């Protein structure tokens, strides 16, 4: 009876945590990615830098564990809290077993270590890409403190294109822009490309964070896409737009290898003027 009451009480606490709006937004985004087919097995990861007022809403649920090394140092994020997916956990289970699939972590006062304060009730650790997530959240925070989301997914068509297009920022940006008129408006700064690297390590984290100083989205060759944004909707929308553009390009290339007509550099300049965005001239080259 005592054990039963303990389980009931734990469930009440988890429900209170799970009722928070930012937690619900996180769960929905994970499920949206799963529904798109971007998260086979345990592929992909998601993180959110939690606002101080959101921490206050849920802190009574915390049960802090021991601190563990991050694998990198992020001093600009010291003392902050993050909601992240778990390593080896399946996106398809986030909506039905969130307390086992995700966790909230706290960083120490130097930004060198983390500890789990909620979640992963059956054991585990945060995503193996935690160094990449935190390093890139730090880069974006220093640029604009409103950036709070980092998302990595195995976007099918983007991955396919990394086998046939040159792994260059200007090539991927231009090709994706040409596939859908909204693209230069949604990601006017373009996209970056990281050559293939072993996932989960410091090398890919550093390479991506350098690109994130310039872009909101980086393509990991033969692996997937890595995006940052100010909220769940903007970040998912960016990833979705880029992947849809890639899908159009894959279909076009399956019909014929060259375009009969397309959006020209001058067309892009007119578009930028009308929509009030600035497009880097480096991407408006003549082919």
SETORDREN-745497 format. One line per 2 residues: number of its first residue (from 1); their letters; for each residue z, y, x of N, C-alpha, C. Coordinates in Angstrom, 1 decimal, always signed. Example, Ala and Ser with C-alpha at 12.3 -4.5 7.8 and 13.67 -1.06 7.14 Angstrom:
BEGIN
1> as> +7.8:-5.7:+13.2:+7.8:-4.5:+12.3:+7.8:-3.3:+13.2  +7.1:-2.2:+12.8:+7.1:-1.1:+13.7:+7.9:+0.0:+12.9;
end
This chain:
BEGIN
1> xx> +0.0:-1.2:+0.8:+0.0:+0.0:+0.0:+0.0:+1.3:+0.9  +0.8:+1.2:+1.9:+0.9:+2.4:+2.8:-0.4:+2.6:+3.5;
3> xx> -1.1:+1.5:+3.9:-2.4:+1.6:+4.6:-3.4:+2.1:+3.6  -3.4:+1.7:+2.4:-4.3:+2.2:+1.4:-4.2:+3.7:+1.2;
5> xx> -2.9:+4.2:+1.1:-2.7:+5.6:+0.9:-3.1:+6.4:+2.1  -3.0:+5.8:+3.3:-3.5:+6.5:+4.5:-5.0:+6.6:+4.4;
7> xx> -5.7:+5.6:+4.0:-7.1:+5.7:+3.9:-7.6:+6.7:+2.9  -6.9:+6.7:+1.7:-7.2:+7.7:+0.7:-7.0:+9.1:+1.2;
9> xx> -5.9:+9.3:+1.9:-5.6:+10.7:+2.5:-6.6:+11.1:+3.5  -7.0:+10.2:+4.4:-8.1:+10.5:+5.3:-9.4:+10.8:+4.7;
11> xx> -9.7:+10.1:+3.6:-10.9:+10.4:+2.9:-10.9:+11.8:+2.2  -9.7:+12.2:+1.7:-9.6:+13.6:+1.2:-9.8:+14.6:+2.2;
13> xx> -9.3:+14.4:+3.4:-9.4:+15.3:+4.5:-10.9:+15.4:+4.9  -11.6:+14.3:+5.0:-13.0:+14.3:+5.4:-13.8:+15.0:+4.3;
15> xx> -13.5:+14.7:+3.1:-14.2:+15.4:+2.0:-14.1:+16.9:+2.1  -12.9:+17.4:+2.4:-12.7:+18.8:+2.5:-13.6:+19.4:+3.6;
17> xx> -13.6:+18.7:+4.8:-14.4:+19.1:+5.9:-15.9:+19.1:+5.5  -16.3:+18.0:+4.8:-17.7:+17.8:+4.4:-18.2:+18.7:+3.3;
19> xx> -17.2:+19.3:+2.6:-17.6:+20.3:+1.6:-18.0:+21.7:+2.1  -17.7:+21.9:+3.4:-18.0:+23.2:+4.0:-19.5:+23.4:+4.0;
21> xx> -19.9:+24.7:+3.7:-21.3:+25.0:+3.5:-22.1:+24.7:+4.8  -21.6:+25.0:+5.9:-22.3:+24.8:+7.2:-22.5:+23.3:+7.5;
23> xx> -21.5:+22.5:+7.1:-21.6:+21.1:+7.2:-22.7:+20.5:+6.3  -22.7:+21.0:+5.1:-23.7:+20.5:+4.1:-25.1:+20.9:+4.6;
25> xx> -25.3:+22.1:+5.2:-26.6:+22.5:+5.7:-27.0:+21.7:+6.9  -26.1:+21.3:+7.7:-26.3:+20.4:+8.8:-26.8:+19.0:+8.4;
27> xx> -26.1:+18.5:+7.4:-26.5:+17.2:+6.8:-27.8:+17.2:+6.2  -28.1:+18.3:+5.4:-29.4:+18.4:+4.8:-30.5:+18.4:+5.8;
29> xx> -30.3:+19.2:+6.9:-31.4:+19.3:+7.9:-31.7:+18.0:+8.5  -30.6:+17.2:+8.8:-30.8:+15.9:+9.4:-31.6:+15.0:+8.5;
31> xx> -31.3:+15.1:+7.2:-31.9:+14.2:+6.2:-33.4:+14.7:+6.1  -33.6:+16.0:+6.1:-35.0:+16.5:+6.0:-35.9:+15.9:+7.2;
33> xx> -35.3:+15.9:+8.4:-36.0:+15.4:+9.5:-36.3:+13.9:+9.4  -35.3:+13.2:+8.9:-35.5:+11.7:+8.6:-36.6:+11.5:+7.6;
35> xx> -36.6:+12.3:+6.5:-37.7:+12.1:+5.5:-39.1:+12.5:+6.0  -39.2:+13.3:+7.1:-40.5:+13.6:+7.7:-41.0:+12.5:+8.6;
37> xx> -40.1:+11.5:+8.9:-40.5:+10.4:+9.8:-40.4:+10.8:+11.3  -39.5:+11.7:+11.6:-39.4:+12.2:+13.0:-38.2:+11.5:+13.7;
39> xx> -37.5:+10.6:+13.0:-36.3:+10.1:+13.6:-36.2:+8.6:+13.5  -37.1:+7.8:+14.1:-37.1:+6.4:+14.1:-35.8:+5.9:+14.8;
41> xx> -35.2:+4.9:+14.3:-34.0:+4.3:+14.9:-32.9:+5.4:+15.1  -32.5:+5.6:+16.4:-31.5:+6.6:+16.7:-32.2:+7.8:+17.4;
43> xx> -33.5:+8.0:+17.2:-34.2:+9.1:+17.8:-33.8:+10.5:+17.3  -33.8:+11.5:+18.2:-33.5:+12.9:+17.9:-32.1:+13.3:+17.8;
45> xx> -31.8:+14.6:+17.8:-30.5:+15.1:+17.8:-30.5:+16.5:+17.3  -29.3:+17.0:+16.8:-29.1:+18.3:+16.2:-27.8:+18.8:+16.6;
47> xx> -27.7:+20.1:+16.8:-26.5:+20.8:+17.1:-26.4:+22.2:+16.5  -25.2:+22.6:+16.2:-25.0:+23.9:+15.5:-23.7:+24.5:+16.1;
49> xx> -23.9:+25.8:+16.6:-22.8:+26.6:+17.1:-22.0:+27.2:+16.0  -20.8:+26.7:+15.8:-20.1:+27.0:+14.5:-19.5:+28.5:+14.7;
51> xx> -19.5:+29.2:+13.6:-19.0:+30.6:+13.6:-17.4:+30.5:+13.5  -16.8:+31.5:+14.1:-15.3:+31.5:+14.1:-14.7:+31.3:+12.7;
53> xx> -15.3:+32.1:+11.7:-14.7:+32.0:+10.4:-14.9:+30.6:+9.7  -16.0:+29.9:+10.2:-16.2:+28.5:+9.7:-15.2:+27.6:+10.3;
55> xx> -14.9:+27.8:+11.5:-13.9:+27.0:+12.2:-12.5:+27.1:+11.4  -12.2:+28.3:+11.0:-10.9:+28.5:+10.3:-10.9:+27.8:+9.0;
57> xx> -12.0:+27.6:+8.4:-12.1:+26.9:+7.1:-11.8:+25.4:+7.2  -12.1:+24.8:+8.4:-12.0:+23.4:+8.5:-11.0:+22.9:+9.5;
59> xx> -10.3:+23.8:+10.2:-9.5:+23.4:+11.4:-8.3:+22.5:+11.0  -7.9:+22.6:+9.8:-6.7:+21.7:+9.4:-7.1:+20.3:+9.4;
61> xx> -8.4:+20.0:+9.4:-8.9:+18.6:+9.5:-8.9:+18.0:+10.9  -8.7:+18.9:+11.9:-8.9:+18.5:+13.3:-7.9:+17.5:+13.8;
63> xx> -8.4:+16.5:+14.6:-7.6:+15.5:+15.3:-8.2:+15.4:+16.7  -7.8:+16.4:+17.6:-8.4:+16.5:+18.9:-8.2:+15.2:+19.8;
65> xx> -9.3:+14.8:+20.4:-9.3:+13.7:+21.4:-9.1:+14.3:+22.8  -9.3:+13.4:+23.8:-9.2:+13.8:+25.2:-10.5:+14.6:+25.6;
67> xx> -10.3:+15.5:+26.5:-11.5:+16.3:+27.1:-12.3:+15.3:+27.9  -13.6:+15.5:+27.9:-14.6:+14.8:+28.7:-15.6:+15.7:+29.3;
69> xx> -16.1:+15.4:+30.5:-17.1:+16.3:+31.2:-18.4:+16.4:+30.4  -18.9:+17.6:+30.3:-20.2:+17.8:+29.6:-21.4:+17.3:+30.5;
71> xx> -21.2:+17.5:+31.8:-22.3:+17.1:+32.7:-23.1:+18.4:+33.2  -22.6:+19.5:+32.7:-23.1:+20.8:+33.1:-22.0:+21.9:+32.8;
73> xx> -22.3:+23.1:+33.2:-21.3:+24.2:+32.9:-22.0:+25.3:+32.1  -21.3:+25.7:+31.0:-21.9:+26.7:+30.1:-20.7:+27.7:+29.8;
75> xx> -20.5:+28.6:+30.8:-19.3:+29.5:+30.6:-19.4:+30.5:+29.4  -20.7:+30.8:+29.0:-20.8:+31.7:+27.9:-20.5:+31.1:+26.6;
77> xx> -20.3:+29.8:+26.6:-19.9:+29.1:+25.4:-18.5:+28.6:+25.4  -17.7:+28.9:+26.4:-16.3:+28.5:+26.6:-15.5:+28.7:+25.4;
79> xx> -14.7:+27.7:+24.9:-13.8:+27.9:+23.8:-14.5:+27.8:+22.4  -15.8:+27.6:+22.4:-16.5:+27.6:+21.1:-16.5:+26.1:+20.6;
81> xx> -16.9:+26.0:+19.3:-17.0:+24.8:+18.6:-18.5:+24.5:+18.2  -18.8:+23.2:+18.2:-20.2:+22.8:+17.8:-20.2:+21.6:+16.9;
83> xx> -21.0:+21.5:+16.0:-21.3:+20.4:+15.1:-22.5:+19.7:+15.7  -22.4:+18.4:+16.1:-23.5:+17.7:+16.7:-23.6:+16.3:+16.2;
85> xx> -24.8:+15.7:+16.3:-25.1:+14.3:+16.0:-24.5:+13.5:+17.1  -24.2:+12.2:+16.8:-23.6:+11.3:+17.7:-24.7:+10.5:+18.5;
87> xx> -24.4:+10.2:+19.7:-25.3:+9.3:+20.6:-25.4:+7.9:+19.9  -26.6:+7.5:+19.8:-26.9:+6.2:+19.3:-26.8:+6.1:+17.8;
89> xx> -26.5:+7.2:+17.1:-26.4:+7.2:+15.7:-27.7:+7.5:+15.0  -27.9:+7.0:+13.8:-29.2:+7.1:+13.1:-29.2:+8.3:+12.2;
91> xx> -30.2:+9.1:+12.2:-30.4:+10.2:+11.3:-30.4:+9.8:+9.9  -30.9:+8.6:+9.6:-31.0:+8.1:+8.2:-29.6:+7.8:+7.6;
93> xx> -28.6:+7.8:+8.5:-27.2:+7.5:+8.0:-26.4:+8.8:+7.9  -26.9:+9.9:+8.4:-26.1:+11.2:+8.4:-25.7:+11.6:+7.0;
95> xx> -26.6:+11.4:+6.0:-26.2:+11.9:+4.7:-25.3:+10.9:+3.9  -25.3:+9.6:+4.4:-24.5:+8.6:+3.6:-23.2:+8.3:+4.4;
97> xx> -23.2:+8.4:+5.7:-22.0:+8.2:+6.5:-21.8:+9.3:+7.5  -21.6:+10.5:+7.0:-21.5:+11.6:+8.0:-20.3:+11.5:+9.0;
99> xx> -19.2:+11.1:+8.5:-18.0:+11.0:+9.3:-18.2:+10.0:+10.5  -19.1:+9.1:+10.3:-19.4:+8.1:+11.4:-20.6:+8.5:+12.2;
101> xx> -21.4:+9.5:+11.8:-22.7:+9.8:+12.4:-22.7:+11.1:+13.2  -21.8:+12.0:+12.8:-21.7:+13.3:+13.5:-20.3:+13.7:+13.9;
103> xx> -20.1:+14.7:+14.7:-18.8:+15.1:+15.1:-18.8:+16.6:+15.4  -17.6:+17.2:+15.3:-17.4:+18.5:+15.8:-16.7:+18.5:+17.1;
105> xx> -17.2:+19.3:+18.1:-16.5:+19.3:+19.4:-16.1:+20.7:+19.8  -15.1:+20.8:+20.6:-14.6:+22.0:+21.2:-14.8:+22.0:+22.7;
107> xx> -15.2:+23.2:+23.2:-15.3:+23.3:+24.7:-14.1:+23.9:+25.3  -13.8:+23.5:+26.5:-12.6:+24.1:+27.2:-12.8:+25.5:+27.6;
109> xx> -11.8:+26.2:+28.2:-11.9:+27.6:+28.5:-12.8:+27.9:+29.7  -13.4:+26.9:+30.3:-14.4:+27.1:+31.4:-15.8:+26.7:+31.0;
111> xx> -15.9:+26.1:+29.9:-17.3:+25.6:+29.5:-17.7:+24.4:+30.3  -16.8:+23.6:+30.8:-17.1:+22.4:+31.6:-16.8:+21.1:+30.9;
113> xx> -16.0:+21.1:+30.0:-15.6:+19.9:+29.3:-15.6:+20.1:+27.8  -15.7:+19.0:+27.0:-15.6:+19.0:+25.6:-14.6:+18.0:+25.1;
115> xx> -14.2:+18.2:+23.9:-13.4:+17.1:+23.2:-13.8:+17.1:+21.7  -13.8:+15.9:+21.2:-14.1:+15.7:+19.8:-12.9:+16.1:+19.0;
117> xx> -13.1:+16.9:+17.9:-11.9:+17.3:+17.1:-12.1:+16.8:+15.7  -13.3:+16.3:+15.3:-13.5:+15.7:+14.0:-14.7:+14.8:+14.1;
119> xx> -14.7:+13.7:+13.4:-15.9:+12.8:+13.2:-16.0:+11.6:+14.2  -17.1:+10.9:+14.1:-17.3:+9.7:+14.8:-16.1:+8.8:+14.7;
121> xx> -15.7:+8.5:+13.4:-14.5:+7.8:+13.1:-14.5:+6.4:+13.6  -15.6:+5.8:+13.9:-15.7:+4.4:+14.4:-16.0:+4.4:+15.9;
123> xx> -15.8:+5.5:+16.5:-16.0:+5.6:+18.0:-17.3:+6.2:+18.3  -17.5:+6.5:+19.6:-18.8:+7.1:+20.0:-18.6:+8.4:+20.7;
125> xx> -19.7:+9.0:+21.1:-19.7:+10.3:+21.8:-20.8:+11.1:+21.2  -20.8:+12.4:+21.6:-21.9:+13.3:+21.1:-23.2:+12.9:+21.7;
127> xx> -24.3:+13.4:+21.1:-25.6:+13.1:+21.6:-25.8:+13.1:+23.1  -26.6:+12.2:+23.6:-26.9:+12.1:+25.0:-27.6:+13.3:+25.5;
129> xx> -28.2:+14.1:+24.6:-28.8:+15.4:+25.0:-27.9:+16.6:+25.0  -26.6:+16.3:+24.9:-25.6:+17.4:+24.9:-25.8:+18.5:+25.9;
131> xx> -26.0:+18.1:+27.2:-26.3:+19.2:+28.2:-27.5:+20.1:+27.9  -28.6:+19.4:+27.4:-29.7:+20.2:+27.0:-29.4:+21.2:+25.8;
133> xx> -28.7:+20.6:+24.8:-28.3:+21.5:+23.7:-27.5:+22.6:+24.1  -26.4:+22.4:+24.8:-25.5:+23.4:+25.2:-26.1:+24.5:+26.2;
135> xx> -26.9:+24.0:+27.1:-27.5:+24.9:+28.0:-28.5:+25.9:+27.3  -29.2:+25.3:+26.3:-30.2:+26.1:+25.6:-29.5:+27.0:+24.5;
137> xx> -28.4:+26.5:+24.0:-27.6:+27.4:+23.1:-27.0:+28.6:+23.8  -26.7:+28.3:+25.1:-26.1:+29.4:+25.9:-27.2:+30.4:+26.2;
139> xx> -28.4:+30.0:+26.6:-29.5:+30.9:+26.9:-29.8:+31.7:+25.6  -29.9:+31.1:+24.5:-30.3:+31.8:+23.3:-29.2:+32.8:+22.8;
141> xx> -27.9:+32.4:+23.0:-26.8:+33.3:+22.7:-26.8:+34.5:+23.5  -27.1:+34.4:+24.8:-27.1:+35.5:+25.7:-28.3:+36.5:+25.3;
143> xx> -29.3:+35.9:+24.8:-30.5:+36.8:+24.3:-30.2:+37.4:+23.0  -29.6:+36.6:+22.1:-29.3:+37.1:+20.7:-28.2:+36.2:+20.2;
145> xx> -27.0:+36.7:+20.0:-25.9:+35.9:+19.5:-26.0:+35.3:+18.1  -27.1:+35.7:+17.4:-27.3:+35.1:+16.1:-27.9:+33.7:+16.1;
147> xx> -28.5:+33.3:+17.3:-29.0:+32.0:+17.5:-27.9:+30.9:+17.5  -28.0:+29.9:+16.6:-26.9:+29.0:+16.5:-27.4:+27.5:+16.4;
149> xx> -28.7:+27.2:+16.2:-29.1:+25.9:+16.0:-30.1:+25.4:+17.1  -29.9:+24.2:+17.6:-30.9:+23.5:+18.4:-31.2:+22.2:+17.8;
151> xx> -32.5:+21.9:+17.8:-33.0:+20.6:+17.1:-34.0:+19.9:+18.0  -33.8:+18.7:+18.2:-34.8:+17.8:+18.9:-35.3:+16.7:+18.0;
153> xx> -36.6:+16.6:+17.8:-37.2:+15.5:+17.0:-38.4:+14.9:+17.6  -38.7:+13.7:+17.2:-39.9:+13.0:+17.7:-41.0:+13.2:+16.8;
155> xx> -41.6:+14.4:+16.9:-42.7:+14.8:+16.0:-44.0:+14.1:+16.4  -44.5:+13.3:+15.5:-45.5:+12.3:+15.8:-46.8:+13.0:+16.4;
157> xx> -47.3:+14.0:+15.8:-48.6:+14.5:+16.2:-48.5:+15.4:+17.4  -47.4:+16.1:+17.6:-47.2:+16.8:+18.8:-47.1:+15.8:+20.0;
159> xx> -46.4:+14.7:+19.9:-46.4:+13.7:+20.9:-47.8:+13.2:+21.2  -48.6:+12.9:+20.2:-49.9:+12.4:+20.4:-50.8:+13.4:+21.2;
161> xx> -50.6:+14.7:+20.9:-51.4:+15.7:+21.6:-51.1:+15.9:+23.1  -49.8:+15.5:+23.5:-49.4:+15.6:+24.9:-50.2:+14.5:+25.8;
163> xx> -50.9:+13.6:+25.1:-51.7:+12.6:+25.9:-53.1:+13.1:+26.1  -53.5:+14.1:+25.3:-55.0:+14.5:+25.4:-55.2:+16.0:+25.8;
165> xx> -54.2:+16.8:+25.6:-54.3:+18.2:+26.0:-53.7:+18.5:+27.3  -54.2:+19.5:+28.1:-53.5:+19.8:+29.3:-52.1:+20.3:+29.0;
167> xx> -51.1:+19.9:+29.8:-49.7:+20.3:+29.6:-49.4:+21.7:+30.0  -50.0:+22.6:+29.3:-49.9:+24.0:+29.7:-49.5:+24.8:+28.4;
169> xx> -48.7:+25.8:+28.6:-48.2:+26.6:+27.5:-49.4:+27.3:+26.8  -50.3:+27.9:+27.6:-51.4:+28.7:+27.0:-52.3:+27.8:+26.2;
171> xx> -52.5:+26.5:+26.6:-53.4:+25.6:+25.9:-52.8:+25.2:+24.6  -51.6:+24.7:+24.6:-50.9:+24.3:+23.4:-50.7:+25.4:+22.4;
173> xx> -50.3:+26.6:+22.9:-50.1:+27.7:+22.0:-51.4:+28.1:+21.3  -52.4:+28.2:+22.0:-53.7:+28.6:+21.4:-54.3:+27.6:+20.5;
175> xx> -54.2:+26.3:+20.8:-54.7:+25.3:+19.9:-53.9:+25.2:+18.6  -52.6:+25.3:+18.7:-51.7:+25.3:+17.5:-51.9:+26.6:+16.7;
177> xx> -52.1:+27.7:+17.3:-52.3:+28.9:+16.6:-53.6:+28.8:+15.7  -54.6:+28.2:+16.3:-55.9:+28.2:+15.7:-56.0:+27.2:+14.5;
179> xx> -55.0:+26.3:+14.4:-55.1:+25.3:+13.3:-54.6:+25.8:+12.0  -53.8:+26.9:+11.9:-53.3:+27.4:+10.7:-53.0:+28.9:+10.8;
181> xx> -53.4:+29.7:+9.9:-53.3:+31.1:+10.0:-51.9:+31.6:+10.1  -50.9:+30.9:+9.5:-49.5:+31.3:+9.6:-48.9:+31.1:+10.9;
183> xx> -49.5:+30.3:+11.8:-48.8:+29.9:+13.0:-48.5:+31.1:+13.9  -49.4:+32.0:+14.2:-49.1:+33.2:+15.1:-48.0:+34.1:+14.5;
185> xx> -47.8:+34.0:+13.2:-46.7:+34.8:+12.5:-45.4:+34.1:+12.6  -45.4:+32.8:+12.5:-44.2:+32.0:+12.6:-43.7:+31.8:+14.0;
187> xx> -44.6:+31.6:+15.0:-44.1:+31.6:+16.4:-45.0:+32.5:+17.2  -44.9:+33.8:+17.1:-45.8:+34.7:+17.8:-45.6:+34.7:+19.3;
189> xx> -44.4:+34.2:+19.8:-44.2:+34.2:+21.3:-44.9:+33.0:+21.9  -45.4:+32.0:+21.1:-46.0:+30.8:+21.6:-45.0:+29.7:+21.8;
191> xx> -45.5:+28.6:+22.4:-44.6:+27.5:+22.7:-44.7:+27.1:+24.2  -43.7:+26.5:+24.7:-43.7:+26.1:+26.1:-43.8:+24.6:+26.1;
193> xx> -44.2:+24.1:+27.3:-44.4:+22.6:+27.5:-43.6:+22.2:+28.8  -42.8:+21.1:+28.6:-42.1:+20.5:+29.7:-42.8:+19.2:+30.0;
195> xx> -43.2:+19.0:+31.3:-43.8:+17.7:+31.7:-42.8:+16.6:+31.5  -43.3:+15.4:+31.4:-42.4:+14.2:+31.2:-41.3:+14.2:+32.2;
197> xx> -40.0:+14.0:+31.7:-38.8:+13.9:+32.5:-37.9:+12.9:+31.8  -37.0:+12.3:+32.6:-36.1:+11.4:+32.0:-35.2:+12.1:+31.0;
199> xx> -35.1:+11.7:+29.8:-34.3:+12.4:+28.8:-32.8:+12.3:+29.0  -32.0:+13.3:+28.6:-30.6:+13.2:+28.6:-29.9:+13.7:+29.9;
201> xx> -30.7:+14.1:+30.9:-30.2:+14.5:+32.2:-30.2:+16.0:+32.4  -29.7:+16.5:+33.5:-29.7:+17.9:+33.8:-31.0:+18.5:+34.1;
203> xx> -31.9:+17.7:+34.7:-33.3:+18.2:+35.1:-34.0:+18.7:+33.8  -34.1:+17.9:+32.8:-34.8:+18.3:+31.6:-34.1:+19.4:+30.9;
205> xx> -32.8:+19.5:+31.0:-32.0:+20.5:+30.4:-32.3:+21.9:+31.0  -32.4:+21.9:+32.4:-32.7:+23.1:+33.1:-34.1:+23.6:+32.9;
207> xx> -35.1:+22.6:+32.9:-36.5:+23.0:+32.6:-36.7:+23.6:+31.3  -36.0:+23.0:+30.3:-36.1:+23.5:+28.9:-35.5:+24.8:+28.7;
209> xx> -34.3:+25.0:+29.4:-33.6:+26.3:+29.2:-34.4:+27.4:+29.9  -35.2:+27.2:+30.9:-36.0:+28.2:+31.5:-37.1:+28.6:+30.5;
211> xx> -37.7:+27.6:+29.8:-38.7:+28.0:+28.8:-38.1:+28.7:+27.6  -36.9:+28.3:+27.2:-36.2:+29.0:+26.1:-35.9:+30.4:+26.3;
213> xx> -36.0:+30.9:+27.5:-35.8:+32.3:+27.8:-37.0:+33.1:+27.2  -38.1:+32.4:+27.0:-39.4:+33.0:+26.6:-39.8:+32.6:+25.2;
215> xx> -39.5:+31.3:+24.8:-39.9:+30.7:+23.6:-38.8:+30.3:+22.7  -39.1:+30.0:+21.4:-38.1:+29.3:+20.5:-38.4:+27.8:+20.4;
217> xx> -39.5:+27.4:+21.0:-39.8:+25.9:+20.9:-40.5:+25.4:+22.2  -40.0:+24.3:+22.6:-40.6:+23.6:+23.8:-41.0:+22.2:+23.4;
219> xx> -42.2:+21.9:+23.9:-42.7:+20.5:+23.7:-42.3:+19.7:+24.9  -41.7:+18.5:+24.7:-41.4:+17.6:+25.7:-42.5:+16.5:+25.7;
221> xx> -43.3:+16.5:+26.8:-44.5:+15.7:+26.9:-44.1:+14.2:+26.7  -44.9:+13.5:+25.8:-44.7:+12.1:+25.5:-43.3:+11.8:+24.9;
223> xx> -42.7:+12.8:+24.3:-41.3:+12.6:+23.9:-41.0:+13.3:+22.5  -41.4:+14.5:+22.4:-41.0:+15.2:+21.2:-41.0:+16.7:+21.3;
225> xx> -40.2:+17.3:+20.4:-40.2:+18.8:+20.3:-38.7:+19.2:+20.3  -38.5:+20.4:+20.9:-37.1:+21.0:+21.0:-37.2:+22.4:+20.6;
227> xx> -36.4:+22.7:+19.5:-36.5:+24.1:+18.9:-35.1:+24.7:+18.8  -35.1:+26.0:+18.8:-33.9:+26.8:+18.6:-34.1:+27.8:+17.5;
229> xx> -33.1:+28.2:+16.7:-33.2:+29.2:+15.7:-31.9:+29.7:+15.2  -31.9:+30.7:+14.4:-30.7:+31.4:+13.9:-30.0:+30.7:+12.8;
231> xx> -30.7:+29.8:+12.1:-30.1:+29.0:+11.0:-30.9:+27.8:+10.8  -30.4:+26.9:+9.9:-31.0:+25.6:+9.7:-32.5:+25.8:+9.1;
233> xx> -32.6:+26.7:+8.2:-33.9:+26.8:+7.5:-35.0:+27.3:+8.5  -34.7:+28.3:+9.3:-35.6:+28.9:+10.3:-36.0:+27.9:+11.4;
235> xx> -35.0:+27.1:+11.8:-35.2:+26.1:+12.9:-36.1:+25.0:+12.4  -35.7:+24.4:+11.2:-36.5:+23.4:+10.6:-37.9:+23.9:+10.3;
237> xx> -38.0:+25.1:+9.7:-39.3:+25.6:+9.4:-40.2:+25.8:+10.6  -39.6:+26.2:+11.7:-40.4:+26.3:+12.9:-41.0:+25.0:+13.4;
239> xx> -40.1:+24.0:+13.4:-40.5:+22.6:+13.8:-41.6:+22.1:+12.9  -41.3:+22.3:+11.6:-42.3:+21.8:+10.5:-43.6:+22.4:+10.7;
241> xx> -43.7:+23.7:+10.9:-44.9:+24.4:+11.0:-45.7:+24.0:+12.3  -45.0:+23.8:+13.4:-45.7:+23.4:+14.6:-46.3:+22.0:+14.5;
243> xx> -45.5:+21.1:+13.9:-45.9:+19.7:+13.7:-47.1:+19.6:+12.7  -47.1:+20.4:+11.6:-48.2:+20.4:+10.7:-49.5:+20.9:+11.3;
245> xx> -49.3:+22.0:+12.2:-50.5:+22.5:+12.9:-51.0:+21.4:+13.8  -50.1:+20.6:+14.5:-50.6:+19.5:+15.4:-51.3:+18.5:+14.6;
247> xx> -50.8:+18.2:+13.3:-51.4:+17.2:+12.5:-52.8:+17.6:+12.1  -53.0:+18.8:+11.9:-54.4:+19.3:+11.5:-55.3:+19.2:+12.8;
249> xx> -54.8:+19.5:+13.9:-55.6:+19.4:+15.2:-55.9:+17.9:+15.4  -55.0:+17.0:+15.3:-55.3:+15.6:+15.4:-56.4:+15.1:+14.5;
251> xx> -56.3:+15.5:+13.2:-57.3:+15.1:+12.3:-58.7:+15.7:+12.6  -58.7:+17.0:+13.1:-59.9:+17.6:+13.5:-60.6:+16.9:+14.6;
253> xx> -59.7:+16.5:+15.6:-60.3:+15.8:+16.8:-60.8:+14.4:+16.5  -60.2:+13.8:+15.4:-60.7:+12.5:+14.9:-62.0:+12.6:+14.3;
255> xx> -62.4:+13.8:+13.8:-63.7:+13.9:+13.1:-64.8:+14.3:+14.1  -64.5:+15.3:+15.0:-65.4:+15.6:+16.1:-64.6:+16.3:+17.2;
257> xx> -65.1:+16.3:+18.4:-64.4:+16.8:+19.6:-64.4:+18.3:+19.7  -65.3:+19.0:+19.1:-65.3:+20.4:+19.2:-65.3:+21.1:+17.8;
259> xx> -64.8:+22.3:+17.8:-64.8:+23.1:+16.5:-66.1:+23.8:+16.3  -66.6:+23.7:+15.0:-67.8:+24.5:+14.7:-67.5:+26.0:+14.5;
261> xx> -66.3:+26.3:+14.0:-65.8:+27.6:+13.8:-64.3:+27.6:+13.9  -63.7:+28.8:+14.3:-62.3:+28.9:+14.5:-61.9:+30.3:+14.4;
263> xx> -60.6:+30.6:+14.5:-60.0:+31.9:+14.5:-60.2:+32.5:+16.0  -60.8:+33.6:+16.1:-61.1:+34.2:+17.4:-60.0:+35.1:+17.9;
265> xx> -60.0:+35.4:+19.2:-59.0:+36.3:+19.7:-58.9:+37.7:+19.0  -60.0:+38.2:+18.6:-60.0:+39.5:+17.8:-59.4:+39.2:+16.4;
267> xx> -59.7:+38.1:+15.8:-59.1:+37.7:+14.6:-57.5:+37.7:+14.7  -57.1:+37.2:+15.8:-55.6:+37.1:+16.0:-55.0:+38.5:+16.2;
269> xx> -55.8:+39.4:+16.8:-55.3:+40.8:+17.0:-55.2:+41.5:+15.7  -56.2:+41.3:+14.8:-56.1:+41.9:+13.5:-55.0:+41.3:+12.7;
271> xx> -54.8:+40.0:+12.8:-53.7:+39.4:+12.1:-52.3:+39.9:+12.5  -52.2:+40.1:+13.8:-50.9:+40.6:+14.4:-50.6:+42.0:+13.9;
273> xx> -51.7:+42.8:+13.9:-51.5:+44.2:+13.4:-51.0:+44.2:+12.0  -51.7:+43.4:+11.1:-51.4:+43.5:+9.7:-50.0:+42.9:+9.4;
275> xx> -49.5:+41.9:+10.2:-48.3:+41.3:+9.9:-47.1:+41.8:+10.8  -47.4:+42.8:+11.6:-46.4:+43.4:+12.4:-45.8:+42.6:+13.5;
277> xx> -46.6:+41.7:+14.1:-46.1:+40.8:+15.2:-46.8:+41.2:+16.5  -46.2:+40.9:+17.6:-46.9:+41.1:+18.9:-47.3:+39.7:+19.5;
279> xx> -48.5:+39.6:+19.8:-49.0:+38.3:+20.4:-49.4:+38.6:+21.8  -48.8:+37.8:+22.7:-49.1:+37.9:+24.2:-50.6:+37.8:+24.5;
281> xx> -51.1:+38.7:+25.2:-52.5:+38.7:+25.5:-52.9:+37.4:+26.4  -51.9:+36.9:+27.1:-52.2:+35.7:+27.9:-52.7:+34.5:+27.1;
283> xx> -52.4:+34.5:+25.7:-52.9:+33.4:+24.9:-54.2:+33.8:+24.1  -54.7:+35.0:+24.3:-55.9:+35.4:+23.6:-57.1:+35.4:+24.5;
285> xx> -57.1:+34.5:+25.4:-58.2:+34.4:+26.3:-59.5:+33.9:+25.6  -60.7:+34.2:+26.3:-62.0:+33.8:+25.8:-62.2:+32.4:+26.3;
287> x> -62.6:+31.5:+25.4:-62.9:+30.1:+25.8:-64.3:+30.0:+26.3;
end
